[in-house]
Amino acid sequence: MTAFVRPVFAILIKDLLLEFRTKDILVSMLLFGLLVIVVFNFAIDPTPRMVATVAPGILWVSFTFGGVLGLNRSFGLEKDRGNLHGLMLAPVGRDTLYFGKMLGNFVFMLIVEAIVYPAFAIMFNLPILVPGFIPVAILATLAISAVGTVFSAMAVNTRSREVMLPALFFPVVVPVIIGAVEATGILLGTEDDSGVLRWAIFLAVFDAVFLVVCPLAFNFILEE
């Protein structure tokens, strides 16, 4: 177990240290996420009824599109600097590389979400502290990171990787986004919170499936 966990965390720490030095990924994700929220805030009439209807969708559009920018940069930096072949030559399994990169993407997205959500809540006059939102955000973000890491590795070797990644990524994660939006709408609205558990289970099932299928697919993608 230790032989598997240590390389995973080594890759994670490497990505975190590199990002905290350069800030290439976090800054772009954060600026895009905040920009989406600001644009929608001016584009709609933020009445209480309108906010309750569209706010969850706006929030997850901000999270997801910002996440795609980070996913694009994740393997793009490795490819541009010639580090990808070095990772492939490391004496560890391909699934180890996958989980290391996936956890890095997961952490980056959570950091951005933790900054963007308070700004979103202030602009749309919503409560900042919503405890039930944290597990929903974690489950949805884990699924987005799991799928996005695979497709990022697939798209990095194409000429138009900035276009290819969203084209491959969004059709697969649409159910996850729908589940996250529905659960967030219940939490931010006046509906009974009991419906959140159903959507949380839905997201957890997708996480379980993706965390099994994606590492297997990642092995074949890197070989190609």
C-alpha positions in Angstrom: 0.0 0.0 0.0 2.8 2.4 0.9 4.5 1.7 -2.4 1.4 3.0 -4.2 0.5 5.9 -1.9 4.0 7.5 -1.7 4.5 8.0 -5.5 0.9 9.4 -5.7 1.6 12.0 -3.1 5.0 12.7 -4.6 3.3 13.7 -7.9 0.7 15.7 -6.0 3.3 17.6 -4.0 5.3 18.2 -7.2 2.2 19.7 -8.9 1.3 21.8 -5.8 4.9 23.2 -5.4 5.1 24.0 -9.1 1.8 25.7 -9.1 2.4 27.8 -6.0 5.6 29.0 -7.6 4.2 29.9 -11.1 0.4 30.3 -10.3 -0.3 29.4 -14.0 -3.3 27.3 -13.3 -5.0 28.8 -10.2 -4.9 32.4 -11.5 -6.5 31.5 -14.8 -9.2 29.3 -13.2 -10.0 31.9 -10.5 -10.2 34.9 -13.0 -12.4 33.0 -15.4 -14.7 31.7 -12.6 -15.1 35.2 -11.1 -15.6 36.7 -14.6 -18.5 34.3 -15.3 -20.2 35.3 -12.1 -19.8 39.0 -12.7 -21.1 38.8 -16.3 -24.2 36.8 -15.2 -24.8 39.2 -12.3 -25.1 42.1 -14.8 -26.9 40.0 -17.5 -29.9 39.0 -15.3 -32.3 40.9 -13.0 -31.2 39.5 -9.6 -34.7 39.3 -8.1 -35.1 36.7 -5.3 -37.2 34.5 -7.6 -34.8 34.8 -10.5 -31.8 34.1 -8.3 -33.3 30.9 -6.8 -33.9 29.7 -10.4 -30.6 30.4 -12.1 -28.0 30.8 -9.4 -27.1 27.1 -9.0 -26.6 26.8 -12.8 -24.4 30.0 -12.9 -22.3 28.7 -10.0 -21.6 25.3 -11.6 -21.0 26.9 -15.0 -18.3 29.0 -13.3 -16.8 26.0 -11.5 -16.8 23.7 -14.5 -15.6 26.1 -17.1 -12.9 27.3 -14.8 -12.0 23.7 -14.1 -11.6 23.0 -17.8 -8.9 25.7 -18.0 -7.0 24.1 -15.2 -7.4 20.6 -16.7 -6.0 21.9 -20.0 -3.0 23.3 -18.3 -2.4 20.3 -16.2 -0.9 18.0 -18.9 -0.1 20.9 -21.2 2.7 22.0 -18.9 4.0 18.5 -18.6 4.0 18.1 -22.4 5.5 21.5 -23.2 8.4 21.1 -20.8 9.1 17.5 -21.7 8.2 16.2 -18.3 5.5 13.8 -19.5 8.0 11.2 -20.9 9.9 11.5 -17.6 6.8 10.6 -15.7 6.2 7.7 -18.0 9.7 6.4 -17.4 9.2 6.4 -13.6 9.1 2.9 -12.1 5.5 3.2 -11.0 2.2 2.0 -12.5 0.2 4.2 -14.8 -2.6 4.3 -12.3 -0.2 5.9 -9.8 0.4 8.7 -12.3 -3.3 9.1 -12.9 -4.2 9.4 -9.2 -1.4 11.9 -8.6 -2.5 14.2 -11.4 -6.1 13.7 -10.6 -5.6 14.7 -6.9 -3.7 17.8 -8.1 -6.6 18.8 -10.3 -9.0 18.1 -7.5 -7.1 20.3 -5.0 -6.8 23.1 -7.5 -10.5 23.1 -8.2 -11.4 23.0 -4.5 -9.2 26.0 -3.8 -10.8 28.0 -6.6 -14.3 27.0 -5.5 -13.5 28.1 -1.9 -12.7 31.6 -3.2 -15.3 31.9 -5.9 -18.3 30.7 -3.8 -18.2 33.6 -1.2 -18.0 36.1 -4.1 -20.9 34.4 -5.8 -23.0 34.4 -2.5 -22.3 38.1 -1.9 -23.2 39.2 -5.5 -26.5 37.2 -5.5 -27.4 37.9 -1.9 -27.2 34.3 -0.8 -25.9 32.7 2.5 -22.2 32.2 2.5 -22.3 29.3 5.0 -24.2 26.4 3.6 -22.8 23.3 5.3 -24.7 20.9 3.1 -23.0 22.4 0.0 -19.5 21.2 1.0 -20.1 17.4 0.5 -22.0 18.1 -2.7 -19.1 20.3 -4.0 -16.6 17.6 -3.0 -18.4 14.8 -4.7 -19.1 16.7 -7.9 -15.5 18.1 -8.1 -14.1 14.6 -7.6 -16.0 13.3 -10.6 -15.1 16.3 -12.7 -11.4 15.8 -11.8 -11.5 12.1 -12.4 -13.0 12.4 -15.9 -11.1 15.6 -16.8 -7.7 14.1 -16.0 -8.2 11.2 -18.5 -9.5 13.5 -21.3 -6.7 16.0 -20.6 -4.1 13.3 -21.1 -5.9 12.3 -24.3 -6.2 15.8 -25.7 -2.7 16.9 -24.9 -1.2 15.1 -27.9 -3.6 16.7 -30.3 -3.1 20.0 -32.2 -6.3 21.7 -30.9 -6.2 20.4 -27.3 -7.9 23.6 -26.1 -11.0 22.6 -28.2 -10.7 18.9 -28.0 -10.8 18.7 -24.2 -14.2 20.4 -23.8 -15.6 18.5 -26.7 -14.7 15.2 -25.1 -15.2 16.2 -21.5 -18.6 17.9 -21.3 -20.8 15.1 -22.8 -19.5 12.7 -20.2 -19.9 15.0 -17.1 -23.3 16.4 -18.0 -25.0 14.0 -15.5 -22.6 15.1 -12.8 -23.3 18.8 -13.5 -27.0 18.2 -13.5 -26.8 16.4 -10.1 -24.7 19.2 -8.6 -27.0 21.9 -9.9 -30.1 20.2 -8.6 -28.6 19.5 -5.2 -27.3 23.1 -5.0 -30.7 24.5 -6.0 -32.3 22.6 -3.1 -29.7 23.8 -0.6 -30.0 27.5 -1.7 -33.7 27.4 -2.1 -36.6 26.9 0.2 -37.2 23.2 -0.7 -36.9 20.3 1.8 -33.3 19.4 2.2 -34.1 15.7 2.2 -33.8 15.7 -1.6 -30.1 16.5 -1.3 -29.3 13.0 -0.1 -30.7 11.5 -3.3 -28.5 13.7 -5.5 -25.5 13.1 -3.2 -25.9 9.3 -3.6 -26.2 9.9 -7.4 -22.9 11.8 -7.4 -21.2 9.2 -5.2 -22.2 6.4 -7.6 -20.7 8.4 -10.5 -17.5 8.9 -8.4 -17.2 5.2 -7.7 -17.7 4.3 -11.4 -15.3 7.0 -12.7 -12.6 6.1 -10.2 -12.6 2.5 -11.4 -13.0 3.1 -15.2 -10.8 6.2 -15.6 -7.5 4.7 -14.3 -8.0 1.7 -16.6 -8.6 4.1 -19.6 -5.6 6.2 -18.6 -3.3 3.2 -19.0 -4.2 2.8 -22.6 -4.1 6.5 -23.3 -0.6 6.9 -22.1 0.5 3.9 -24.1 -0.8 5.5 -27.2 
